[in-house]
């Protein structure tokens, strides 16, 4: 049985982790840790969990419970930068409780996604708090070469934009080298939940409910992890990313456009099969992907079109699910030697 502890359990990511962990057949106990909400009933913060989760958030991790577990797992759903700042102290607690080789850690923030400290500084605007630990983490893009994650004890969950765009580029990376397109221009949109539970001037509902705008054009921090994923597949693409804030709550939709050159539909079919094989959560669709078909699920729908010398790859996923919490559960399954889809065979609710 699995005992799971969630750092930062009061945010959207924490709430989604609860939702997925509660339906996982191997999870025996879930502990939510939230310093700002310690002592507050979990269901007061996450009303969707009423009748499912009793008791309050804890102030600290119950290390004794993790140590006593057959398969202990620690999820970190903290704001970017916070987990890395605390990681040195956490490693001492982990060692003191005999968990060094037993505890699976899955970080949902961007703190350990980039192995290059210089790239981290460019992406996040400052030096990494503990660069000596960067090489300990495996990048958890669960649907690409999942064997990389088997037995992993430190996993960096990918970003939501990064998951969508990387899967699109990895499809193209599986083409023969002579057919890989350049340049690739990516336009991607996200819903408001991607900005977290605390509203800001630009993410507050009245500010974005009937608006659509680009943000961080060509500068989004996820571009570094996407490039690293493509490089791991043997391709350094000439590509760009413009992200958009849409009047949606959930969902990521990415459009990759490129000159098709000599690429044929058969080439794309073969490349898709090579890139994702029998990965059940990557669904190749004939019609353009819809967010309604993936939101609330762990599925990612991908499609493509070719016409008049142009090509496009389309990707749709749930930013809080496949782009965050459910992919973390999939990574947990892979790390612990469980079926990748355990606890995750859930369809999107339509209408949502």
C-alpha positions in Angstrom: 0.0 0.0 0.0 1.0 3.6 -0.7 1.1 6.4 1.9 1.1 9.8 0.1 2.0 13.1 1.6 1.2 16.3 -0.3 3.2 19.5 0.4 1.2 22.5 -0.6 -2.1 20.6 -0.4 -4.3 23.7 -0.2 -3.8 24.9 -3.8 -5.4 23.7 -7.0 -2.6 21.2 -7.6 -3.1 19.8 -4.1 -6.9 19.5 -4.6 -6.3 17.7 -7.9 -3.8 15.3 -6.3 -6.4 14.5 -3.6 -9.0 13.8 -6.3 -6.8 11.4 -8.2 -5.2 9.7 -5.2 -8.6 9.0 -3.6 -9.6 6.8 -6.5 -6.2 5.0 -6.7 -6.6 1.4 -5.5 -3.1 1.2 -4.0 -3.3 4.4 -2.0 -4.0 3.6 1.7 -3.5 7.0 3.3 -3.2 10.7 2.2 -1.8 13.4 4.3 -2.2 17.0 3.2 0.4 19.5 4.4 -0.3 23.2 4.1 1.4 25.7 6.5 -1.0 28.5 5.7 -4.1 26.3 6.3 -2.8 24.1 9.2 -5.7 23.1 11.4 -8.3 24.0 8.8 -10.5 21.3 7.5 -9.4 20.0 4.1 -13.0 20.1 2.8 -13.4 23.7 3.8 -10.7 24.7 1.3 -11.6 22.0 -1.2 -15.4 21.6 -1.0 -15.4 18.9 -3.7 -13.8 16.7 -1.1 -16.7 16.9 1.4 -17.6 13.4 2.5 -14.4 12.0 1.1 -11.7 13.6 3.3 -12.1 14.1 7.0 -9.8 16.1 9.2 -7.6 19.2 8.8 -4.4 20.1 6.9 -1.2 19.3 8.8 1.5 21.8 9.5 4.3 19.2 8.9 5.0 16.0 7.1 4.2 12.8 9.2 7.6 11.2 8.6 6.8 8.3 10.9 3.8 7.4 8.7 5.9 7.6 5.5 8.7 5.5 7.2 6.1 2.8 8.1 4.6 2.6 4.6 5.5 -0.1 2.1 5.6 2.5 -0.7 6.0 6.1 0.7 5.4 9.0 -1.8 5.9 12.7 -1.3 4.3 15.1 -3.7 5.4 18.7 -3.7 2.8 21.1 -5.0 4.4 24.3 -3.7 4.8 27.6 -5.5 7.8 27.7 -7.8 11.0 28.1 -5.8 9.7 27.1 -2.4 10.4 23.4 -2.7 14.0 24.0 -3.8 14.6 26.4 -0.9 13.4 23.8 1.6 14.9 20.8 -0.1 18.2 20.8 1.8 16.3 20.5 5.1 14.0 17.9 3.7 16.9 15.7 2.7 18.0 15.7 6.3 14.6 14.6 7.5 14.4 12.0 4.8 17.8 10.5 5.8 17.0 10.7 9.5 13.9 8.6 8.9 15.7 6.0 6.8 13.9 7.0 3.6 16.8 7.8 1.3 16.3 4.8 -1.0 12.6 4.2 -0.3 10.8 7.6 -0.6 9.5 8.6 -4.1 9.5 12.4 -4.5 7.5 14.0 -7.3 7.9 17.8 -7.6 5.1 19.5 -9.5 6.9 22.9 -9.6 9.6 24.0 -12.0 12.4 23.7 -9.4 14.1 20.6 -10.7 13.1 20.3 -14.3 16.2 21.8 -15.7 19.6 20.1 -15.1 21.6 23.1 -16.3 21.8 25.8 -13.6 22.4 28.5 -16.2 19.2 27.5 -18.0 17.4 27.6 -14.7 18.7 31.1 -14.0 17.5 32.3 -17.5 14.1 30.6 -17.0 13.3 31.7 -13.5 15.4 34.9 -13.1 17.8 33.8 -10.3 20.3 31.2 -9.2 19.0 27.8 -8.1 18.9 27.4 -4.3 20.5 23.9 -4.4 22.0 23.1 -7.8 23.9 20.1 -6.3 20.6 18.2 -6.4 19.5 18.9 -10.0 21.0 15.7 -11.4 19.0 13.6 -8.9 15.7 14.3 -10.7 14.3 12.5 -13.7 12.2 14.6 -16.1 8.7 13.1 -15.8 7.2 13.4 -19.3 5.3 10.2 -18.6 4.2 9.3 -22.1 7.6 9.5 -23.7 10.1 6.7 -23.1 8.3 5.7 -19.8 11.1 3.2 -19.0 13.2 6.2 -17.9 10.9 6.5 -14.9 10.8 2.9 -13.7 12.3 2.8 -10.2 13.0 6.6 -10.2 13.0 8.1 -6.7 13.2 11.8 -7.6 10.9 13.0 -10.4 10.4 16.5 -11.8 6.9 16.8 -13.1 6.8 18.8 -16.4 5.0 22.1 -16.7 1.6 22.3 -18.3 2.6 24.2 -21.5 5.8 22.1 -21.6 3.8 18.9 -21.6 1.6 19.9 -24.5 4.4 21.5 -26.6 7.0 18.8 -25.9 4.6 16.1 -27.0 3.9 17.9 -30.2 7.6 18.5 -30.9 8.5 14.9 -30.0 6.0 13.7 -32.6 7.9 15.8 -35.2 11.2 14.7 -33.8 10.3 11.1 -34.7 10.3 12.0 -38.4 13.4 11.1 -40.4 16.0 13.8 -39.8 15.7 15.0 -43.4 12.0 15.7 -42.9 12.1 17.5 -39.5 10.6 20.9 -40.2 12.0 24.3 -39.5 11.0 26.7 -38.2 8.2 25.6 -35.9 6.0 28.4 -34.6 3.9 27.4 -31.5 0.9 29.3 -30.2 -0.6 27.9 -27.0 -3.5 29.0 -24.8 -4.2 28.2 -21.2 -7.1 28.6 -18.7 -7.0 30.7 -15.6 -6.4 27.8 -13.2 -2.8 27.6 -14.5 -2.0 30.7 -12.5 -2.8 29.1 -9.2 -5.4 29.6 -6.5 -4.4 33.2 -5.5 -5.7 35.8 -8.1 -3.4 38.5 -9.4 -4.1 41.7 -11.3 -4.1 39.8 -14.6 -5.5 36.4 -13.5 -8.5 37.6 -11.4 -11.7 36.5 -13.0 -13.1 40.0 -13.8 -9.8 40.8 -15.5 -9.8 37.8 -17.9 -13.3 36.4 -18.1 -14.1 38.1 -21.4 -10.5 38.8 -22.6 -7.9 37.1 -24.6 -4.3 38.2 -24.7 -0.7 37.0 -25.3 1.7 37.0 -22.3 5.4 36.4 -22.1 5.6 36.2 -25.9 8.7 34.3 -27.0 9.9 34.4 -23.3 7.8 31.8 -21.4 10.0 29.8 -19.0 8.7 26.4 -20.2 10.6 26.9 -23.5 13.8 25.7 -21.8 12.4 22.4 -20.6 10.7 21.8 -24.0 14.1 22.4 -25.8 15.8 20.0 -23.3 13.1 17.3 -24.1 13.6 17.7 -27.8 17.4 17.5 -27.4 17.0 14.3 -25.5 15.2 12.9 -28.5 18.2 13.9 -30.7 16.7 17.1 -32.2 17.5 20.8 -31.6 14.5 22.4 -33.4 14.3 26.0 -34.6 11.1 26.9 -32.8 9.3 29.7 -30.9 6.5 29.9 -28.4 3.8 32.5 -27.8 1.5 31.7 -24.9 -2.0 33.2 -24.5 -4.3 33.7 -21.6 -7.9 32.6 -22.6 -11.3 33.1 -21.0 -11.3 29.4 -19.8 -10.8 27.8 -16.4 -9.1 24.6 -17.4 -7.2 23.4 -20.4 -4.1 23.8 -22.6 -4.4 23.9 -26.4 -1.2 24.1 -28.5 -0.9 24.8 -32.2 2.4 24.0 -33.9 2.8 25.4 -37.4 5.6 24.6 -39.8 6.5 24.4 -43.5 5.6 20.8 -44.5 8.3 20.3 -47.1 8.1 16.7 -48.3 6.2 15.5 -45.2 3.3 13.2 -46.0 0.4 12.0 -43.9 2.0 8.5 -43.9 5.2 10.1 -42.5 3.2 11.6 -39.6 1.4 8.4 -38.9 4.6 6.5 -38.7 6.3 9.1 -36.6 3.3 9.2 -34.1 3.5 5.4 -33.7 7.3 5.6 -33.2 7.1 8.5 -30.7 4.2 7.2 -28.5 3.8 3.6 -29.4 1.0 2.1 -27.3 0.8 4.9 -24.8 -2.8 4.7 -23.9 -3.1 8.3 -22.7 -1.9 9.9 -26.0 -4.9 9.7 -28.3 -4.4 10.4 -32.0 -7.6 12.0 -33.3 -8.7 12.7 -36.8 -10.7 15.9 -36.1 -9.0 18.8 -34.4 -8.6 18.1 -30.6 -11.2 19.5 -28.2 -10.5 20.7 -24.7 -13.9 19.4 -23.6 -12.8 15.8 -24.5 -9.7 15.9 -22.2 -10.5 18.4 -19.3 -10.8 16.5 -16.1 -8.9 13.5 -17.4 -5.3 12.3 -17.9 -5.7 12.1 -21.7 -3.9 14.2 -24.3 -5.5 14.4 -27.7 -3.2 15.1 -30.7 -4.0 15.7 -34.3 -2.3 17.0 -37.5 -3.1 18.5 -40.8 -1.2 19.1 -44.1 -2.2 21.4 -46.9 -0.6 23.7 -49.5 2.9 23.1 -48.2 2.0 23.9 -44.7 1.7 21.6 -41.7 0.2 21.8 -38.2 0.2 19.6 -35.1 -2.6 20.3 -32.5 -2.4 19.2 -28.9 -5.1 19.5 -26.2 -4.9 18.5 -22.5 -6.1 19.5 -19.0 -3.6 21.8 -17.4 -4.4 20.6 -13.9 -4.6 16.9 -14.9 -2.2 15.8 -17.6 -0.4 19.1 -17.2 0.0 18.6 -13.5 -1.6 16.2 -11.0 -2.7 13.2 -13.0 0.6 13.1 -14.8 2.2 13.1 -11.4 0.1 10.0 -10.5 1.1 8.4 -13.8 4.7 9.1 -12.9 4.2 7.5 -9.4 2.8 4.4 -11.0 5.8 4.1 -13.4 8.2 4.7 -10.6 6.6 2.1 -8.3 6.3 -0.6 -11.0 2.5 -0.3 -11.2 0.4 -0.2 -14.4 0.8 3.3 -15.8 -3.0 3.7 -16.0 -3.8 2.5 -12.5 -6.3 4.9 -10.9 -6.3 7.1 -14.1 -8.9 5.5 -16.4 -11.3 8.4 -16.1 -13.1 10.0 -19.0 -13.6 13.8 -19.3 -17.2 14.9 -18.3 -19.1 16.1 -21.4 -20.7 18.6 -21.1 -18.3 20.0 -18.6 
